Amino acid sequence: MASIWNIWLSGGWVMIPLFVLAVLLYTQAFQLVLFVRRNDLPARSEPHWWQWVRNPEEAEGRVGSIVRFTQRDARTAEQVKSRFDELHISLIGLIERRSRFVGTLVAAAPLMGLLGTVMGMLQTFLGISMSGGAETAGVVAAGISEALVTTQTGLTIALPGLFIVMVIRRQKHSIEGKLARLESLTLSRMPEE
């Protein structure tokens, strides 16, 4: 544990914002993963969707609440379509905005690591120019260590975050497809005017 702490400290002051970025990134990412899972439409209930569209009071779960919301007092296909558009904007729009924010945090991590790299290299060159002899090797080693630790930390934060963003986007596309299918089934039984 002490060696991890020493490595962390060798990264310099850039490690503090990297830590804050990591906490923010993974907090937001896991909250979004839970939100997407909670709002997904279960595929195992798809065989029942047509029956639920015809009889909304029999519909169950998340799909049931969507069917009842979109059909309540709706007399035309245009009204149902308007309600599905509202659902799409509120649910898919929220997922999209939050996933963009998480993606921005993912992109910021390696850039912040790069900032630490530049700071470490500047420290190295400053140390070379101000010292001489045997001290130069220690100054160069400390500067290069700072540069490499921050780069590694930035990439270590970003790579799992990138994977999580891809999973979230895949789940978002799945929800979009299921909503479109449910909308199509609902619209197929509604009068046009």
C-alpha positions in Angstrom: 0.0 0.0 0.0 2.9 2.4 0.8 4.4 1.8 -2.7 1.1 2.7 -4.4 0.9 5.9 -2.3 4.6 6.7 -3.2 3.8 6.2 -6.9 0.7 8.3 -6.6 2.7 11.1 -5.0 5.4 10.9 -7.6 2.9 12.1 -10.2 2.8 15.6 -8.8 -0.1 17.9 -8.3 -1.9 16.8 -11.5 -2.8 13.5 -9.7 -5.3 15.4 -7.5 -7.5 16.6 -10.5 -7.0 13.1 -12.0 -8.4 11.6 -8.9 -11.4 14.0 -8.8 -12.0 13.3 -12.5 -12.0 9.5 -11.9 -14.4 9.8 -9.0 -16.8 12.0 -11.1 -16.4 9.8 -14.2 -17.2 6.5 -12.5 -19.9 7.9 -10.3 -21.8 9.4 -13.3 -21.1 6.3 -15.5 -22.4 3.8 -13.0 -25.5 6.0 -12.2 -26.2 6.1 -15.9 -25.8 2.3 -16.3 -28.3 1.7 -13.5 -30.7 4.3 -15.0 -30.5 2.6 -18.4 -31.1 -0.8 -17.0 -34.0 0.4 -14.9 -35.6 1.9 -17.9 -35.0 -0.9 -20.4 -38.0 -2.8 -21.8 -37.6 -6.5 -21.1 -37.2 -8.6 -24.2 -38.8 -11.6 -22.6 -42.2 -9.8 -22.5 -42.1 -9.0 -26.3 -44.4 -11.9 -27.3 -47.1 -10.3 -25.0 -46.8 -6.8 -26.4 -49.5 -7.2 -29.1 -51.9 -8.5 -26.5 -51.0 -5.7 -24.1 -51.5 -3.1 -26.8 -55.0 -4.4 -27.5 -55.8 -4.6 -23.7 -53.7 -2.0 -21.9 -55.1 -2.9 -18.5 -53.5 -6.4 -18.7 -50.0 -4.9 -19.5 -47.3 -5.4 -16.9 -44.1 -3.7 -15.8 -42.4 -0.8 -17.7 -44.0 -1.8 -21.0 -47.4 -1.7 -19.3 -46.9 1.8 -18.0 -45.8 3.0 -21.5 -48.8 1.3 -23.2 -51.2 2.8 -20.7 -49.6 6.3 -21.0 -49.6 6.3 -24.8 -53.2 5.0 -25.1 -54.9 6.8 -22.3 -57.7 9.0 -23.8 -55.9 8.8 -27.2 -58.4 8.7 -30.1 -56.1 9.0 -33.1 -52.7 7.7 -34.2 -51.4 11.3 -34.1 -52.1 11.5 -30.4 -50.3 8.2 -29.8 -47.4 9.2 -31.9 -47.1 12.5 -30.0 -46.9 10.6 -26.7 -44.3 8.3 -28.0 -42.3 11.3 -29.2 -42.6 12.7 -25.7 -41.3 9.5 -24.3 -38.4 9.3 -26.8 -37.4 12.9 -26.0 -37.5 12.5 -22.2 -35.9 9.0 -22.0 -33.6 8.7 -24.9 -32.7 12.4 -24.8 -31.7 12.1 -21.1 -29.6 9.0 -21.8 -27.9 10.7 -24.7 -27.1 13.9 -22.8 -25.7 12.0 -19.8 -23.6 9.7 -22.0 -22.1 12.7 -23.8 -21.1 14.1 -20.4 -19.5 10.8 -19.4 -17.8 10.6 -22.8 -16.4 14.1 -22.2 -15.0 13.0 -18.9 -13.4 10.0 -20.6 -11.8 12.2 -23.2 -10.5 14.6 -20.5 -8.6 11.9 -18.5 -5.8 11.2 -21.0 -5.6 15.0 -21.7 -5.1 15.6 -18.0 -2.5 12.9 -18.0 -0.8 14.6 -20.9 -0.7 17.8 -18.9 1.1 15.9 -16.2 3.5 14.6 -18.8 4.3 18.1 -20.0 4.7 19.3 -16.4 7.1 16.4 -15.7 9.2 17.1 -18.8 9.4 20.8 -18.0 10.6 19.8 -14.5 13.2 17.6 -16.1 14.5 20.2 -18.4 14.5 22.8 -15.7 16.4 20.4 -13.5 19.0 19.7 -16.2 19.6 23.4 -16.8 20.0 24.3 -13.1 22.0 21.4 -11.8 25.2 19.7 -12.8 27.0 16.5 -12.2 25.6 13.7 -10.1 22.4 15.6 -9.2 21.3 15.7 -12.8 20.4 12.0 -12.9 18.1 12.3 -9.9 16.3 15.4 -11.2 15.9 13.8 -14.7 14.5 10.5 -13.1 12.0 12.4 -10.9 10.8 14.5 -13.9 10.4 11.5 -16.1 8.7 9.5 -13.4 6.2 12.3 -12.9 5.6 12.4 -16.7 5.0 8.7 -17.0 2.9 8.2 -13.9 0.4 10.9 -14.9 0.2 9.6 -18.5 -0.4 6.0 -17.2 -3.0 7.2 -14.7 -4.9 9.2 -17.3 -5.1 6.2 -19.7 -6.0 3.9 -16.8 -8.9 6.1 -15.9 -10.1 6.6 -19.6 -10.0 3.0 -21.0 -12.6 1.4 -18.7 -14.7 4.5 -19.0 -14.6 4.2 -22.7 -15.9 0.6 -22.4 -18.7 1.7 -20.1 -19.8 4.5 -22.6 -19.9 1.9 -25.4 -22.1 -0.4 -23.2 -24.4 2.5 -22.4 -24.8 3.5 -26.0 -25.5 -0.1 -27.0 -28.2 -0.3 -24.4 -29.6 3.1 -25.5 -29.9 1.8 -29.1 -31.7 -1.3 -27.8 -34.2 0.8 -25.9 -34.8 2.9 -29.0 -35.5 -0.2 -31.1 -37.9 -1.6 -28.5 -39.7 1.7 -28.2 -40.0 1.9 -32.0 -41.4 -1.6 -32.1 -43.9 -0.9 -29.4 -44.9 2.4 -31.1 -45.4 0.5 -34.4 -47.6 -2.1 -32.7 -49.7 0.6 -31.0 -50.1 2.7 -34.1 -51.2 -0.3 -36.2 -54.4 -0.5 -34.2 -55.3 3.2 -34.0 -57.5 5.1 -36.5 -55.7 7.8 -38.6 -58.0 10.7 -37.8 
